[in-house]
């Protein structure tokens, strides 16, 4: 009886924490979100009217990290070699990595926030031990934001915020709207859903958009309608990727007319089973110690696949 | 005060657990009306919080936000009143027992205890599902309470509760248009906003993006710039 009460108590506590999840983005929208978004659009118009539309890059790649991210530049250490591999593998592209996908205002968890002291401690603990249990709190907090983005009630406001952050970052890196230079969003895990959500509003500016999802937890977001193509890389032993197919009803085969079904019907979604990767802990997409039969590490397999897609060459998967 | 809070907690736990022995205790408890009103008010506030997303979307703040919550609270009480009348009428038709309005209202309000979790509707993605579970839970609670109030078997009580629910659904369908018009009028008065903005409306981008806004991509592709 005590155990049942305890379990119910934990469940209610988790649900209470979840219920508080949308308040940050709703409060942002209610307080200043519309003005911020309008100001960004106005700035884009001015830039567009006066600037030379040529850019130094043939492509822009925006990396949106998974739910372990603490801010735009503080990612779990295992992702760093992957980011470096993209930077080296696609020399003509500009890689943008300073967007924190789990905040509408791009405020990292350690920025000025009521709980920033907690996130700083967790960040320090994670530096010492990447597998620290405390770090799960970051995952929980950011996973809730993933669901905020996917929720039809909250997504439209949340995704305005993240799209605005992506746009501003692109402009900081010299992107010129109207130049027609393609932008590829690379979303790892929850970053794939945030990319989808942002894509709807990014599409309003007519940027040619693609998404590369790595083990992405994605809904049938409206953003799919604004993407030219989605490349979904997945590990055959990734339970969270599989969960996405179950949790998000709009991806079920019977969901005729959903944005996901529409994209599938129009052949805008390509799925690659890249190998027997799990989602995290070990043998995951960024594991440098797990070695495939062809001698490459799982990290190499994943980064090779992403680089191949960005360069338009063939993706080499691990046969399973 | 301590005794009242203790009794309140006992009543809430009893309804959550669909415990008919609690309903029997509650029937004879002298402050049962106060307790049921308190439960209904708390359930109302919680449910309103769960539905407050529309106020955020429409950027309703300050006194307008508070007033909208109060108005929604009054609407919920009106709904409970109508439901109590419906249950009393149907119960009379089936059993011949004539409940006073307050007895019926007490039963209906007590059964709202599961809606104390109404704020959980805010939970992203799971919220709408949680709201449906709470509605079913409340209906089961009403079934339990009706069993005791009318001293009838489970099947008869189920019939009374089920028909009561169906009548409420029918009424809300039949009166949808005038209720919607009334709701819109009150919304305009409370919010100062001419239209009710939904999350889907935001997808057009018109809230922050001028309609004429466009990038002349074709000109670039044609090498004109």
Contacts between the chains, C-beta under 8 A, distances in Angstrom:
chain1	res1	chain2	res2	distance
A	12	B	117	7.7
A	15	B	120	5.0
A	15	B	123	5.6
A	15	B	126	7.5
A	15	B	130	7.3
A	16	B	120	7.3
A	18	B	120	7.9
A	18	B	122	8.0
A	18	B	123	4.0
A	18	B	124	6.4
A	18	B	126	6.9
A	19	B	50	7.8
A	19	B	119	5.9
A	19	B	120	5.3
A	19	B	121	7.9
A	19	B	122	4.0
A	19	B	123	4.7
A	19	B	127	7.6
A	20	B	122	7.5
A	21	B	122	8.0
A	21	B	123	7.3
A	21	B	124	5.5
A	22	B	53	7.2
A	22	B	122	6.1
A	22	B	124	5.6
A	23	B	122	7.8
A	26	B	53	6.5
A	26	B	56	3.8
A	26	B	57	7.6
A	27	B	56	7.1
A	29	B	56	6.5
A	29	B	57	7.1
A	29	B	59	7.3
A	30	B	55	8.0
A	30	B	56	4.7
A	30	B	57	7.8
A	30	B	59	4.8
A	30	B	60	7.7
A	30	B	61	6.5
A	31	B	61	8.0
A	34	B	59	7.0
A	34	B	207	5.4
A	34	B	208	5.3
A	37	B	207	7.6
A	37	B	208	3.7
A	37	B	209	7.7
A	38	B	207	8.0
A	38	B	208	4.2
A	38	B	209	7.5
A	41	B	208	6.0
A	41	B	209	5.2
A	41	B	210	7.5
A	41	B	213	6.7
A	45	B	213	6.7
A	48	B	215	6.1
A	53	B	220	5.6
A	53	B	225	5.4
A	144	B	124	6.4
A	147	B	124	3.9
A	147	B	125	4.2
A	147	B	126	7.7
A	148	B	124	4.4
A	150	B	124	7.3
A	150	B	125	5.8
A	151	B	124	4.4
A	151	B	125	4.9
A	151	B	127	7.4
A	152	B	199	6.3
A	152	B	200	7.6
A	153	B	53	5.3
A	153	B	127	7.4
A	153	B	199	5.2
A	154	B	53	6.9
A	154	B	124	5.9
A	154	B	199	7.2
A	155	B	199	7.3
A	156	B	199	4.5
A	156	B	200	7.1
A	156	B	202	3.9
A	156	B	203	5.5
A	157	B	56	7.7
A	157	B	57	6.8
A	157	B	199	7.2
A	157	B	202	6.4
A	160	B	202	6.9
A	160	B	208	7.2
A	177	B	215	5.5
A	178	B	215	3.9
A	178	B	216	6.3
A	178	B	217	5.7
A	178	B	220	5.8
A	179	B	220	6.3
A	180	B	217	5.6
A	180	B	220	5.4
A	180	B	221	6.1
A	200	B	203	6.6
A	201	B	205	6.5
A	204	B	205	5.0
A	204	B	209	6.3
A	205	B	215	6.3
A	206	B	214	7.9
A	206	B	215	5.2
A	206	B	217	5.4
A	222	B	203	6.3
A	247	B	125	7.8
